[in-house]
Amino acid sequence: MTIRTPDAVVASLTADTSPYLSCDECFERVDQYVDALLLDPQHADPAMHAHLRGCAACREEAEALLELVAADAVR
Ligand SMILES: [Zn+2]
């Protein structure tokens, strides 16, 4: 188990946009990420954030999925 200091968490959130997940890893986690975001809009996943900020392809994928799941939830 990794213990993070608040400084490290803040640094990971404000770090530059270099993604440290690969697109494959991002793709594997995006379902989970979107579900978590819908349950809690404040949900923070620094690794996903960093990747989505730096990778337009995955960001579009995540946004499309979010819209899809959100539309589904309303039904
Ligand atoms: Zn990507």
N, CA, C, O and the ligand as a Tripos MOL2 file, in Angstrom:
@<TRIPOS>MOLECULE
protein
  301   299    76     0     0
PROTEIN
NO_CHARGES

@<TRIPOS>ATOM
      1 N           0.8380   -1.2010    0.0000 N.3       1 MET1
      2 CA          0.0000    0.0000    0.0000 C.3       1 MET1
      3 C           0.8750    1.2530    0.0000 C.2       1 MET1
      4 O           1.8270    1.3660    0.7720 O.2       1 MET1
      5 N           0.5370    2.1630   -0.8590 N.am      2 THR2
      6 CA          1.3140    3.3890   -0.9830 C.3       2 THR2
      7 C           0.6660    4.4890   -0.1620 C.2       2 THR2
      8 O          -0.5340    4.7400   -0.2710 O.2       2 THR2
      9 N           1.4520    5.1250    0.6370 N.am      3 ILE3
     10 CA          0.9370    6.2750    1.3800 C.3       3 ILE3
     11 C           1.4010    7.5380    0.6750 C.2       3 ILE3
     12 O           2.5940    7.7320    0.4390 O.2       3 ILE3
     13 N           0.4500    8.3860    0.3450 N.am      4 ARG4
     14 CA          0.7880    9.6150   -0.3530 C.3       4 ARG4
     15 C           0.6430   10.7860    0.6040 C.2       4 ARG4
     16 O          -0.3200   10.8600    1.3670 O.2       4 ARG4
     17 N           1.5530   11.6520    0.5610 N.am      5 THR5
     18 CA          1.4010   12.8850    1.3220 C.3       5 THR5
     19 C           0.4830   13.7980    0.5290 C.2       5 THR5
     20 O           0.3790   13.6720   -0.6910 O.2       5 THR5
     21 N          -0.1870   14.7230    1.2210 N.am      6 PRO6
     22 CA         -1.0310   15.6800    0.4730 C.3       6 PRO6
     23 C          -0.2530   16.4070   -0.6120 C.2       6 PRO6
     24 O          -0.7850   16.6560   -1.6940 O.2       6 PRO6
     25 N           0.9890   16.7470   -0.3370 N.am      7 ASP7
     26 CA          1.8020   17.4250   -1.3500 C.3       7 ASP7
     27 C           1.9240   16.6050   -2.6220 C.2       7 ASP7
     28 O           1.8480   17.1350   -3.7310 O.2       7 ASP7
     29 N           2.1150   15.2960   -2.4420 N.am      8 ALA8
     30 CA          2.2600   14.4290   -3.6070 C.3       8 ALA8
     31 C           0.9550   14.3670   -4.3870 C.2       8 ALA8
     32 O           0.9570   14.3410   -5.6180 O.2       8 ALA8
     33 N          -0.1590   14.3440   -3.6650 N.am      9 VAL9
     34 CA         -1.4560   14.3070   -4.3410 C.3       9 VAL9
     35 C          -1.6700   15.5880   -5.1230 C.2       9 VAL9
     36 O          -2.0740   15.5590   -6.2850 O.2       9 VAL9
     37 N          -1.4000   16.7010   -4.4860 N.am     10 VAL10
     38 CA         -1.5490   17.9940   -5.1640 C.3      10 VAL10
     39 C          -0.6400   18.0560   -6.3760 C.2      10 VAL10
     40 O          -1.0450   18.5120   -7.4460 O.2      10 VAL10
     41 N           0.5860   17.5960   -6.2050 N.am     11 ALA11
     42 CA          1.5280   17.6270   -7.3140 C.3      11 ALA11
     43 C           1.0240   16.7790   -8.4730 C.2      11 ALA11
     44 O           1.1780   17.1540   -9.6360 O.2      11 ALA11
     45 N           0.4230   15.6400   -8.1580 N.am     12 SER12
     46 CA         -0.0510   14.7720   -9.2300 C.3      12 SER12
     47 C          -1.2290   15.4010   -9.9570 C.2      12 SER12
     48 O          -1.4280   15.1620  -11.1480 O.2      12 SER12
     49 N          -2.0130   16.2060   -9.2430 N.am     13 LEU13
     50 CA         -3.1630   16.8480   -9.8690 C.3      13 LEU13
     51 C          -2.7470   18.0400  -10.7220 C.2      13 LEU13
     52 O          -3.3800   18.3490  -11.7310 O.2      13 LEU13
     53 N          -1.6840   18.6960  -10.3060 N.am     14 THR14
     54 CA         -1.2830   19.9100  -11.0060 C.3      14 THR14
     55 C          -0.0640   19.6840  -11.8870 C.2      14 THR14
     56 O           0.4670   20.6170  -12.4900 O.2      14 THR14
     57 N           0.3670   18.4390  -11.9510 N.am     15 ALA15
     58 CA          1.5340   18.1280  -12.7770 C.3      15 ALA15
     59 C           1.2530   18.4970  -14.2310 C.2      15 ALA15
     60 O           0.1030   18.6870  -14.6270 O.2      15 ALA15
     61 N           2.2820   18.5900  -14.9870 N.am     16 ASP16
     62 CA          2.0730   18.9030  -16.3980 C.3      16 ASP16
     63 C           1.3010   17.7750  -17.0600 C.2      16 ASP16
     64 O           0.9480   16.7960  -16.4020 O.2      16 ASP16
     65 N           1.0390   17.8980  -18.3360 N.am     17 THR17
     66 CA          0.0670   17.0190  -18.9620 C.3      17 THR17
     67 C           0.6520   15.7020  -19.4450 C.2      17 THR17
     68 O          -0.0300   14.9400  -20.1300 O.2      17 THR17
     69 N           1.9100   15.4190  -19.0990 N.am     18 SER18
     70 CA          2.4600   14.1630  -19.6090 C.3      18 SER18
     71 C           1.7040   12.9720  -19.0210 C.2      18 SER18
     72 O           1.7350   12.7550  -17.8100 O.2      18 SER18
     73 N           1.0420   12.2160  -19.8530 N.am     19 PRO19
     74 CA          0.2270   11.1000  -19.3840 C.3      19 PRO19
     75 C           1.1070    9.9790  -18.8620 C.2      19 PRO19
     76 O           2.0930    9.6140  -19.5020 O.2      19 PRO19
     77 N           0.7670    9.4420  -17.7320 N.am     20 TYR20
     78 CA          1.5580    8.3250  -17.2610 C.3      20 TYR20
     79 C           0.7750    7.0210  -17.2450 C.2      20 TYR20
     80 O           1.2390    6.0150  -16.7090 O.2      20 TYR20
     81 N          -0.3940    7.0450  -17.8270 N.am     21 LEU21
     82 CA         -1.0430    5.7840  -18.1900 C.3      21 LEU21
     83 C          -0.8380    5.6160  -19.6940 C.2      21 LEU21
     84 O          -0.7440    6.6010  -20.4280 O.2      21 LEU21
     85 N          -0.7710    4.3980  -20.1370 N.am     22 SER22
     86 CA         -0.7800    4.2050  -21.5840 C.3      22 SER22
     87 C          -2.2310    4.2670  -22.0510 C.2      22 SER22
     88 O          -3.1510    4.1910  -21.2370 O.2      22 SER22
     89 N          -2.4310    4.4020  -23.3440 N.am     23 CYS23
     90 CA         -3.7910    4.4290  -23.8680 C.3      23 CYS23
     91 C          -4.5120    3.1170  -23.5630 C.2      23 CYS23
     92 O          -5.7110    3.1170  -23.2850 O.2      23 CYS23
     93 N          -3.7840    2.0010  -23.6140 N.am     24 ASP24
     94 CA         -4.3960    0.7090  -23.2790 C.3      24 ASP24
     95 C          -4.9030    0.6880  -21.8510 C.2      24 ASP24
     96 O          -6.0150    0.2350  -21.5790 O.2      24 ASP24
     97 N          -4.0720    1.1870  -20.9390 N.am     25 GLU25
     98 CA         -4.4690    1.2180  -19.5290 C.3      25 GLU25
     99 C          -5.6480    2.1600  -19.3210 C.2      25 GLU25
    100 O          -6.5770    1.8730  -18.5650 O.2      25 GLU25
    101 N          -5.5810    3.2810  -20.0090 N.am     26 CYS26
    102 CA         -6.6730    4.2410  -19.9380 C.3      26 CYS26
    103 C          -7.9700    3.5850  -20.4180 C.2      26 CYS26
    104 O          -9.0190    3.7140  -19.7860 O.2      26 CYS26
    105 N          -7.8780    2.8980  -21.5230 N.am     27 PHE27
    106 CA         -9.0490    2.2460  -22.1120 C.3      27 PHE27
    107 C          -9.6360    1.2060  -21.1550 C.2      27 PHE27
    108 O         -10.8540    1.0710  -21.0430 O.2      27 PHE27
    109 N          -8.7590    0.4770  -20.4700 N.am     28 GLU28
    110 CA         -9.2290   -0.5370  -19.5130 C.3      28 GLU28
    111 C          -9.9540    0.0900  -18.3230 C.2      28 GLU28
    112 O         -10.8480   -0.5210  -17.7390 O.2      28 GLU28
    113 N          -9.5680    1.2860  -17.9790 N.am     29 ARG29
    114 CA        -10.1180    1.9110  -16.7830 C.3      29 ARG29
    115 C         -11.2550    2.8570  -17.0610 C.2      29 ARG29
    116 O         -11.9220    3.3080  -16.1300 O.2      29 ARG29
    117 N         -11.4950    3.1720  -18.3230 N.am     30 VAL30
    118 CA        -12.4120    4.2660  -18.6190 C.3      30 VAL30
    119 C         -13.8500    3.9500  -18.1820 C.2      30 VAL30
    120 O         -14.5600    4.8500  -17.7320 O.2      30 VAL30
    121 N         -14.2880    2.7100  -18.3010 N.am     31 ASP31
    122 CA        -15.6440    2.3370  -17.8500 C.3      31 ASP31
    123 C         -15.8210    2.6400  -16.3730 C.2      31 ASP31
    124 O         -16.7860    3.2730  -15.9450 O.2      31 ASP31
    125 N         -14.8390    2.1560  -15.6120 N.am     32 GLN32
    126 CA        -14.8400    2.3350  -14.1740 C.3      32 GLN32
    127 C         -14.8000    3.8250  -13.8130 C.2      32 GLN32
    128 O         -15.4940    4.2880  -12.9080 O.2      32 GLN32
    129 N         -13.9770    4.5410  -14.5400 N.am     33 TYR33
    130 CA        -13.8080    5.9690  -14.3070 C.3      33 TYR33
    131 C         -15.1260    6.7110  -14.5370 C.2      33 TYR33
    132 O         -15.5230    7.5520  -13.7300 O.2      33 TYR33
    133 N         -15.7880    6.3970  -15.6260 N.am     34 VAL34
    134 CA        -17.0490    7.0460  -15.9700 C.3      34 VAL34
    135 C         -18.1270    6.7010  -14.9380 C.2      34 VAL34
    136 O         -18.8850    7.5770  -14.5200 O.2      34 VAL34
    137 N         -18.1980    5.4460  -14.5330 N.am     35 ASP35
    138 CA        -19.1520    5.0450  -13.4970 C.3      35 ASP35
    139 C         -18.9170    5.8270  -12.2180 C.2      35 ASP35
    140 O         -19.8550    6.3410  -11.6080 O.2      35 ASP35
    141 N         -17.6620    5.9120  -11.8220 N.am     36 ALA36
    142 CA        -17.3220    6.6080  -10.5880 C.3      36 ALA36
    143 C         -17.6790    8.0880  -10.6820 C.2      36 ALA36
    144 O         -18.1530    8.6820   -9.7130 O.2      36 ALA36
    145 N         -17.4490    8.6780  -11.8530 N.am     37 LEU37
    146 CA        -17.7710   10.0930  -12.0520 C.3      37 LEU37
    147 C         -19.2700   10.3380  -11.9690 C.2      37 LEU37
    148 O         -19.7080   11.3650  -11.4500 O.2      37 LEU37
    149 N         -20.0430    9.4130  -12.4720 N.am     38 LEU38
    150 CA        -21.4950    9.5870  -12.4380 C.3      38 LEU38
    151 C         -22.0180    9.4670  -11.0130 C.2      38 LEU38
    152 O         -22.9580   10.1630  -10.6280 O.2      38 LEU38
    153 N         -21.4060    8.5860  -10.2360 N.am     39 LEU39
    154 CA        -21.8000    8.4360   -8.8380 C.3      39 LEU39
    155 C         -21.3490    9.6330   -8.0190 C.2      39 LEU39
    156 O         -22.0400   10.0690   -7.0980 O.2      39 LEU39
    157 N         -20.1880   10.1560   -8.3640 N.am     40 ASP40
    158 CA        -19.6120   11.2490   -7.5930 C.3      40 ASP40
    159 C         -18.8680   12.1990   -8.5360 C.2      40 ASP40
    160 O         -17.7360   11.9280   -8.9360 O.2      40 ASP40
    161 N         -19.5150   13.3140   -8.8840 N.am     41 PRO41
    162 CA        -18.8910   14.2480   -9.8330 C.3      41 PRO41
    163 C         -17.5460   14.7980   -9.3440 C.2      41 PRO41
    164 O         -16.7500   15.3060  -10.1340 O.2      41 PRO41
    165 N         -17.3030   14.6900   -8.0400 N.am     42 GLN42
    166 CA        -16.0300   15.1570   -7.5040 C.3      42 GLN42
    167 C         -14.9510   14.0770   -7.5710 C.2      42 GLN42
    168 O         -13.8080   14.3000   -7.1730 O.2      42 GLN42
    169 N         -15.3300   12.9170   -8.0770 N.am     43 HIS43
    170 CA        -14.3790   11.8110   -8.1430 C.3      43 HIS43
    171 C         -13.0940   12.2530   -8.8260 C.2      43 HIS43
    172 O         -13.1230   12.8670   -9.8930 O.2      43 HIS43
    173 N         -11.9830   11.9380   -8.2090 N.am     44 ALA44
    174 CA        -10.6960   12.3070   -8.7910 C.3      44 ALA44
    175 C          -9.8390   11.0660   -8.9880 C.2      44 ALA44
    176 O          -9.6140   10.2880   -8.0610 O.2      44 ALA44
    177 N          -9.3820   10.9060  -10.1810 N.am     45 ASP45
    178 CA         -8.4570    9.8180  -10.4950 C.3      45 ASP45
    179 C          -7.2750   10.4770  -11.1980 C.2      45 ASP45
    180 O          -7.2870   10.6590  -12.4160 O.2      45 ASP45
    181 N          -6.2530   10.8340  -10.4200 N.am     46 PRO46
    182 CA         -5.1510   11.6280  -10.9830 C.3      46 PRO46
    183 C          -4.5230   11.0120  -12.2300 C.2      46 PRO46
    184 O          -4.1630   11.7330  -13.1600 O.2      46 PRO46
    185 N          -4.3910    9.7070  -12.2560 N.am     47 ALA47
    186 CA         -3.7660    9.0730  -13.4120 C.3      47 ALA47
    187 C          -4.6320    9.2520  -14.6600 C.2      47 ALA47
    188 O          -4.1320    9.5690  -15.7390 O.2      47 ALA47
    189 N          -5.9370    9.0420  -14.4920 N.am     48 MET48
    190 CA         -6.8500    9.2310  -15.6170 C.3      48 MET48
    191 C          -6.8910   10.6970  -16.0380 C.2      48 MET48
    192 O          -6.8620   11.0200  -17.2260 O.2      48 MET48
    193 N          -6.9600   11.5840  -15.0290 N.am     49 HIS49
    194 CA         -6.9770   13.0130  -15.3230 C.3      49 HIS49
    195 C          -5.7830   13.4030  -16.1720 C.2      49 HIS49
    196 O          -5.9100   14.0880  -17.1870 O.2      49 HIS49
    197 N          -4.6130   12.9450  -15.7280 N.am     50 ALA50
    198 CA         -3.3890   13.3200  -16.4260 C.3      50 ALA50
    199 C          -3.4230   12.7850  -17.8490 C.2      50 ALA50
    200 O          -3.0460   13.4810  -18.7920 O.2      50 ALA50
    201 N          -3.8750   11.5530  -17.9990 N.am     51 HIS51
    202 CA         -3.8990   10.9800  -19.3390 C.3      51 HIS51
    203 C          -4.9200   11.6950  -20.2240 C.2      51 HIS51
    204 O          -4.6270   12.0420  -21.3680 O.2      51 HIS51
    205 N          -6.1150   11.9090  -19.6850 N.am     52 LEU52
    206 CA         -7.1630   12.5340  -20.4970 C.3      52 LEU52
    207 C          -6.8110   13.9580  -20.8740 C.2      52 LEU52
    208 O          -7.2050   14.4520  -21.9300 O.2      52 LEU52
    209 N          -6.0520   14.6220  -19.9810 N.am     53 ARG53
    210 CA         -5.6410   15.9840  -20.2930 C.3      53 ARG53
    211 C          -4.6270   15.9980  -21.4180 C.2      53 ARG53
    212 O          -4.5620   16.9440  -22.2030 O.2      53 ARG53
    213 N          -3.8400   14.9430  -21.4870 N.am     54 GLY54
    214 CA         -2.7670   14.9370  -22.4690 C.3      54 GLY54
    215 C          -3.1010   14.1710  -23.7380 C.2      54 GLY54
    216 O          -2.3410   14.2190  -24.7050 O.2      54 GLY54
    217 N          -4.2270   13.4640  -23.7500 N.am     55 CYS55
    218 CA         -4.5390   12.5820  -24.8740 C.3      55 CYS55
    219 C          -5.9470   12.8650  -25.3760 C.2      55 CYS55
    220 O          -6.9280   12.4460  -24.7620 O.2      55 CYS55
    221 N          -6.0430   13.5710  -26.4860 N.am     56 ALA56
    222 CA         -7.3400   13.9770  -27.0200 C.3      56 ALA56
    223 C          -8.1950   12.7710  -27.4080 C.2      56 ALA56
    224 O          -9.4140   12.7950  -27.2410 O.2      56 ALA56
    225 N          -7.5650   11.7260  -27.9210 N.am     57 ALA57
    226 CA         -8.3150   10.5500  -28.3730 C.3      57 ALA57
    227 C          -9.0530    9.8980  -27.2080 C.2      57 ALA57
    228 O         -10.2370    9.5770  -27.3120 O.2      57 ALA57
    229 N          -8.3440    9.7060  -26.1020 N.am     58 CYS58
    230 CA         -8.9640    9.0860  -24.9400 C.3      58 CYS58
    231 C          -9.9730   10.0250  -24.2910 C.2      58 CYS58
    232 O         -10.9810    9.5820  -23.7410 O.2      58 CYS58
    233 N          -9.6980   11.3170  -24.3570 N.am     59 ARG59
    234 CA        -10.6440   12.2800  -23.7760 C.3      59 ARG59
    235 C         -11.9620   12.2210  -24.5340 C.2      59 ARG59
    236 O         -13.0290   12.2300  -23.9210 O.2      59 ARG59
    237 N         -11.9000   12.1600  -25.8390 N.am     60 GLU60
    238 CA        -13.1260   12.0580  -26.6330 C.3      60 GLU60
    239 C         -13.8640   10.7690  -26.3160 C.2      60 GLU60
    240 O         -15.0890   10.7440  -26.2010 O.2      60 GLU60
    241 N         -13.0920    9.7010  -26.1790 N.am     61 GLU61
    242 CA        -13.6670    8.3990  -25.8310 C.3      61 GLU61
    243 C         -14.3970    8.4860  -24.4870 C.2      61 GLU61
    244 O         -15.5300    8.0230  -24.3550 O.2      61 GLU61
    245 N         -13.7390    9.0810  -23.5000 N.am     62 ALA62
    246 CA        -14.3140    9.1860  -22.1670 C.3      62 ALA62
    247 C         -15.5530   10.0710  -22.1800 C.2      62 ALA62
    248 O         -16.5460    9.7620  -21.5200 O.2      62 ALA62
    249 N         -15.4990   11.1690  -22.9270 N.am     63 GLU63
    250 CA        -16.6430   12.0750  -22.9870 C.3      63 GLU63
    251 C         -17.8270   11.4060  -23.6830 C.2      63 GLU63
    252 O         -18.9710   11.5590  -23.2540 O.2      63 GLU63
    253 N         -17.5580   10.6840  -24.7310 N.am     64 ALA64
    254 CA        -18.6170    9.9820  -25.4500 C.3      64 ALA64
    255 C         -19.2620    8.9310  -24.5450 C.2      64 ALA64
    256 O         -20.4830    8.7760  -24.5110 O.2      64 ALA64
    257 N         -18.4110    8.2200  -23.8180 N.am     65 LEU65
    258 CA        -18.9060    7.1850  -22.9140 C.3      65 LEU65
    259 C         -19.7250    7.8040  -21.7920 C.2      65 LEU65
    260 O         -20.7660    7.2760  -21.4010 O.2      65 LEU65
    261 N         -19.2500    8.9120  -21.2880 N.am     66 LEU66
    262 CA        -19.9490    9.6170  -20.2130 C.3      66 LEU66
    263 C         -21.3480   10.0340  -20.6740 C.2      66 LEU66
    264 O         -22.3250    9.8600  -19.9460 O.2      66 LEU66
    265 N         -21.4340   10.5770  -21.8720 N.am     67 GLU67
    266 CA        -22.7330   10.9910  -22.4080 C.3      67 GLU67
    267 C         -23.6450    9.7910  -22.5860 C.2      67 GLU67
    268 O         -24.8350    9.8410  -22.2780 O.2      67 GLU67
    269 N         -23.0660    8.7210  -23.0840 N.am     68 LEU68
    270 CA        -23.8350    7.5000  -23.3320 C.3      68 LEU68
    271 C         -24.4030    6.9520  -22.0350 C.2      68 LEU68
    272 O         -25.5910    6.6400  -21.9510 O.2      68 LEU68
    273 N         -23.5440    6.8340  -21.0190 N.am     69 VAL69
    274 CA        -23.9570    6.2740  -19.7360 C.3      69 VAL69
    275 C         -24.9250    7.2110  -19.0420 C.2      69 VAL69
    276 O         -25.8850    6.7560  -18.4190 O.2      69 VAL69
    277 N         -24.6900    8.5140  -19.1370 N.am     70 ALA70
    278 CA        -25.5700    9.4980  -18.5230 C.3      70 ALA70
    279 C         -26.9570    9.4170  -19.1640 C.2      70 ALA70
    280 O         -27.9650    9.4470  -18.4580 O.2      70 ALA70
    281 N         -27.0150    9.3150  -20.4710 N.am     71 ALA71
    282 CA        -28.2930    9.2050  -21.1780 C.3      71 ALA71
    283 C         -29.0190    7.9310  -20.7640 C.2      71 ALA71
    284 O         -30.2410    7.9080  -20.6220 O.2      71 ALA71
    285 N         -28.2440    6.8880  -20.5760 N.am     72 ASP72
    286 CA        -28.7770    5.6000  -20.1550 C.3      72 ASP72
    287 C         -29.3540    5.6740  -18.7530 C.2      72 ASP72
    288 O         -30.4010    5.0870  -18.4780 O.2      72 ASP72
    289 N         -28.6840    6.3860  -17.8710 N.am     73 ALA73
    290 CA        -29.0960    6.4980  -16.4730 C.3      73 ALA73
    291 C         -30.3910    7.2640  -16.3430 C.2      73 ALA73
    292 O         -31.1800    7.0110  -15.4320 O.2      73 ALA73
    293 N         -30.6170    8.2090  -17.2580 N.am     74 VAL74
    294 CA        -31.8200    9.0500  -17.1990 C.3      74 VAL74
    295 C         -33.0470    8.2600  -17.6190 C.2      74 VAL74
    296 O         -34.1500    8.4930  -17.1250 O.2      74 VAL74
    297 N         -32.8480    7.3350  -18.5240 N.am     75 ARG75
    298 CA        -33.9440    6.5940  -19.1150 C.3      75 ARG75
    299 C         -34.8520    5.9240  -18.0940 C.2      75 ARG75
    300 O         -35.8220    5.2640  -18.4690 O.2      75 ARG75
    301 ZN         -4.7870    7.9030  -24.6010 Zn       76 ZN76
@<TRIPOS>BOND
     1     1     2 1
     2     2     3 1
     3     3     4 2
     4     3     5 am
     5     5     6 1
     6     6     7 1
     7     7     8 2
     8     7     9 am
     9     9    10 1
    10    10    11 1
    11    11    12 2
    12    11    13 am
    13    13    14 1
    14    14    15 1
    15    15    16 2
    16    15    17 am
    17    17    18 1
    18    18    19 1
    19    19    20 2
    20    19    21 am
    21    21    22 1
    22    22    23 1
    23    23    24 2
    24    23    25 am
    25    25    26 1
    26    26    27 1
    27    27    28 2
    28    27    29 am
    29    29    30 1
    30    30    31 1
    31    31    32 2
    32    31    33 am
    33    33    34 1
    34    34    35 1
    35    35    36 2
    36    35    37 am
    37    37    38 1
    38    38    39 1
    39    39    40 2
    40    39    41 am
    41    41    42 1
    42    42    43 1
    43    43    44 2
    44    43    45 am
    45    45    46 1
    46    46    47 1
    47    47    48 2
    48    47    49 am
    49    49    50 1
    50    50    51 1
    51    51    52 2
    52    51    53 am
    53    53    54 1
    54    54    55 1
    55    55    56 2
    56    55    57 am
    57    57    58 1
    58    58    59 1
    59    59    60 2
    60    59    61 am
    61    61    62 1
    62    62    63 1
    63    63    64 2
    64    63    65 am
    65    65    66 1
    66    66    67 1
    67    67    68 2
    68    67    69 am
    69    69    70 1
    70    70    71 1
    71    71    72 2
    72    71    73 am
    73    73    74 1
    74    74    75 1
    75    75    76 2
    76    75    77 am
    77    77    78 1
    78    78    79 1
    79    79    80 2
    80    79    81 am
    81    81    82 1
    82    82    83 1
    83    83    84 2
    84    83    85 am
    85    85    86 1
    86    86    87 1
    87    87    88 2
    88    87    89 am
    89    89    90 1
    90    90    91 1
    91    91    92 2
    92    91    93 am
    93    93    94 1
    94    94    95 1
    95    95    96 2
    96    95    97 am
    97    97    98 1
    98    98    99 1
    99    99   100 2
   100    99   101 am
   101   101   102 1
   102   102   103 1
   103   103   104 2
   104   103   105 am
   105   105   106 1
   106   106   107 1
   107   107   108 2
   108   107   109 am
   109   109   110 1
   110   110   111 1
   111   111   112 2
   112   111   113 am
   113   113   114 1
   114   114   115 1
   115   115   116 2
   116   115   117 am
   117   117   118 1
   118   118   119 1
   119   119   120 2
   120   119   121 am
   121   121   122 1
   122   122   123 1
   123   123   124 2
   124   123   125 am
   125   125   126 1
   126   126   127 1
   127   127   128 2
   128   127   129 am
   129   129   130 1
   130   130   131 1
   131   131   132 2
   132   131   133 am
   133   133   134 1
   134   134   135 1
   135   135   136 2
   136   135   137 am
   137   137   138 1
   138   138   139 1
   139   139   140 2
   140   139   141 am
   141   141   142 1
   142   142   143 1
   143   143   144 2
   144   143   145 am
   145   145   146 1
   146   146   147 1
   147   147   148 2
   148   147   149 am
   149   149   150 1
   150   150   151 1
   151   151   152 2
   152   151   153 am
   153   153   154 1
   154   154   155 1
   155   155   156 2
   156   155   157 am
   157   157   158 1
   158   158   159 1
   159   159   160 2
   160   159   161 am
   161   161   162 1
   162   162   163 1
   163   163   164 2
   164   163   165 am
   165   165   166 1
   166   166   167 1
   167   167   168 2
   168   167   169 am
   169   169   170 1
   170   170   171 1
   171   171   172 2
   172   171   173 am
   173   173   174 1
   174   174   175 1
   175   175   176 2
   176   175   177 am
   177   177   178 1
   178   178   179 1
   179   179   180 2
   180   179   181 am
   181   181   182 1
   182   182   183 1
   183   183   184 2
   184   183   185 am
   185   185   186 1
   186   186   187 1
   187   187   188 2
   188   187   189 am
   189   189   190 1
   190   190   191 1
   191   191   192 2
   192   191   193 am
   193   193   194 1
   194   194   195 1
   195   195   196 2
   196   195   197 am
   197   197   198 1
   198   198   199 1
   199   199   200 2
   200   199   201 am
   201   201   202 1
   202   202   203 1
   203   203   204 2
   204   203   205 am
   205   205   206 1
   206   206   207 1
   207   207   208 2
   208   207   209 am
   209   209   210 1
   210   210   211 1
   211   211   212 2
   212   211   213 am
   213   213   214 1
   214   214   215 1
   215   215   216 2
   216   215   217 am
   217   217   218 1
   218   218   219 1
   219   219   220 2
   220   219   221 am
   221   221   222 1
   222   222   223 1
   223   223   224 2
   224   223   225 am
   225   225   226 1
   226   226   227 1
   227   227   228 2
   228   227   229 am
   229   229   230 1
   230   230   231 1
   231   231   232 2
   232   231   233 am
   233   233   234 1
   234   234   235 1
   235   235   236 2
   236   235   237 am
   237   237   238 1
   238   238   239 1
   239   239   240 2
   240   239   241 am
   241   241   242 1
   242   242   243 1
   243   243   244 2
   244   243   245 am
   245   245   246 1
   246   246   247 1
   247   247   248 2
   248   247   249 am
   249   249   250 1
   250   250   251 1
   251   251   252 2
   252   251   253 am
   253   253   254 1
   254   254   255 1
   255   255   256 2
   256   255   257 am
   257   257   258 1
   258   258   259 1
   259   259   260 2
   260   259   261 am
   261   261   262 1
   262   262   263 1
   263   263   264 2
   264   263   265 am
   265   265   266 1
   266   266   267 1
   267   267   268 2
   268   267   269 am
   269   269   270 1
   270   270   271 1
   271   271   272 2
   272   271   273 am
   273   273   274 1
   274   274   275 1
   275   275   276 2
   276   275   277 am
   277   277   278 1
   278   278   279 1
   279   279   280 2
   280   279   281 am
   281   281   282 1
   282   282   283 1
   283   283   284 2
   284   283   285 am
   285   285   286 1
   286   286   287 1
   287   287   288 2
   288   287   289 am
   289   289   290 1
   290   290   291 1
   291   291   292 2
   292   291   293 am
   293   293   294 1
   294   294   295 1
   295   295   296 2
   296   295   297 am
   297   297   298 1
   298   298   299 1
   299   299   300 2
@<TRIPOS>SUBSTRUCTURE
     1 MET1         2 RESIDUE 1 A MET
     2 THR2         6 RESIDUE 1 A THR
     3 ILE3        10 RESIDUE 1 A ILE
     4 ARG4        14 RESIDUE 1 A ARG
     5 THR5        18 RESIDUE 1 A THR
     6 PRO6        22 RESIDUE 1 A PRO
     7 ASP7        26 RESIDUE 1 A ASP
     8 ALA8        30 RESIDUE 1 A ALA
     9 VAL9        34 RESIDUE 1 A VAL
    10 VAL10       38 RESIDUE 1 A VAL
    11 ALA11       42 RESIDUE 1 A ALA
    12 SER12       46 RESIDUE 1 A SER
    13 LEU13       50 RESIDUE 1 A LEU
    14 THR14       54 RESIDUE 1 A THR
    15 ALA15       58 RESIDUE 1 A ALA
    16 ASP16       62 RESIDUE 1 A ASP
    17 THR17       66 RESIDUE 1 A THR
    18 SER18       70 RESIDUE 1 A SER
    19 PRO19       74 RESIDUE 1 A PRO
    20 TYR20       78 RESIDUE 1 A TYR
    21 LEU21       82 RESIDUE 1 A LEU
    22 SER22       86 RESIDUE 1 A SER
    23 CYS23       90 RESIDUE 1 A CYS
    24 ASP24       94 RESIDUE 1 A ASP
    25 GLU25       98 RESIDUE 1 A GLU
    26 CYS26      102 RESIDUE 1 A CYS
    27 PHE27      106 RESIDUE 1 A PHE
    28 GLU28      110 RESIDUE 1 A GLU
    29 ARG29      114 RESIDUE 1 A ARG
    30 VAL30      118 RESIDUE 1 A VAL
    31 ASP31      122 RESIDUE 1 A ASP
    32 GLN32      126 RESIDUE 1 A GLN
    33 TYR33      130 RESIDUE 1 A TYR
    34 VAL34      134 RESIDUE 1 A VAL
    35 ASP35      138 RESIDUE 1 A ASP
    36 ALA36      142 RESIDUE 1 A ALA
    37 LEU37      146 RESIDUE 1 A LEU
    38 LEU38      150 RESIDUE 1 A LEU
    39 LEU39      154 RESIDUE 1 A LEU
    40 ASP40      158 RESIDUE 1 A ASP
    41 PRO41      162 RESIDUE 1 A PRO
    42 GLN42      166 RESIDUE 1 A GLN
    43 HIS43      170 RESIDUE 1 A HIS
    44 ALA44      174 RESIDUE 1 A ALA
    45 ASP45      178 RESIDUE 1 A ASP
    46 PRO46      182 RESIDUE 1 A PRO
    47 ALA47      186 RESIDUE 1 A ALA
    48 MET48      190 RESIDUE 1 A MET
    49 HIS49      194 RESIDUE 1 A HIS
    50 ALA50      198 RESIDUE 1 A ALA
    51 HIS51      202 RESIDUE 1 A HIS
    52 LEU52      206 RESIDUE 1 A LEU
    53 ARG53      210 RESIDUE 1 A ARG
    54 GLY54      214 RESIDUE 1 A GLY
    55 CYS55      218 RESIDUE 1 A CYS
    56 ALA56      222 RESIDUE 1 A ALA
    57 ALA57      226 RESIDUE 1 A ALA
    58 CYS58      230 RESIDUE 1 A CYS
    59 ARG59      234 RESIDUE 1 A ARG
    60 GLU60      238 RESIDUE 1 A GLU
    61 GLU61      242 RESIDUE 1 A GLU
    62 ALA62      246 RESIDUE 1 A ALA
    63 GLU63      250 RESIDUE 1 A GLU
    64 ALA64      254 RESIDUE 1 A ALA
    65 LEU65      258 RESIDUE 1 A LEU
    66 LEU66      262 RESIDUE 1 A LEU
    67 GLU67      266 RESIDUE 1 A GLU
    68 LEU68      270 RESIDUE 1 A LEU
    69 VAL69      274 RESIDUE 1 A VAL
    70 ALA70      278 RESIDUE 1 A ALA
    71 ALA71      282 RESIDUE 1 A ALA
    72 ASP72      286 RESIDUE 1 A ASP
    73 ALA73      290 RESIDUE 1 A ALA
    74 VAL74      294 RESIDUE 1 A VAL
    75 ARG75      298 RESIDUE 1 A ARG
    76 ZN76       301 GROUP 0 **** ****
